[in-house]
Amino acid sequence: MNNKKKVAIIRSGIGGMAIAIRLAQKGHDVDLYEKIVTLVGSYHISN
């Protein structure tokens, strides 16, 4: 039985990109949608 899914992820922040990578690694077809031209995301590294 093949459990491969087609997944759409809206917004390409760090969380969206991370889950897109994880789902793709598991064999799912992933489409990542973002309103602006470049994929974005912000993060903060704390001490």
N, C-alpha and C positions, 0 to 999 in steps of 0.2 A: 504494500500500500504506500502510495506516494503522498506525503503531507505537505508538499511544496505549495506555498501560498503566494499570491500576488499582493504586495503591500504598497500602499501609498503613504508617504510621510510628508506632512505639510509643515513647512518651516525648517530651516537648516541650521538651527543653533547647535551648540555642542551636544545637547541631548538627542536631537534629531539625527545628527550625523553618527553619533555613537550607536544608536539603535539600528540605523540603516546598515552600518558595518556588521554589527552582530547578526542581524537577520540574514544578510547576504552570505556571511560565513556559514550559516546554518543551511544554506541552499535555497532560500526564498528569493523570488524576483522582487526587487525593491525599486520604487520610483521615489525620488526625493524632489519635492517642489518648493521653490522659493520665489517670492514676488520680485526680488531684485536680481540683478544679473549674476552676482557672485554669491557663493555660499559664505555665510557669516557665522559668527559665534563669538562669544566673549567668555573669558574665564579670568579668574583672579587666583593668584598663588599667594597664599598667606604664609607668614613665618611660623 
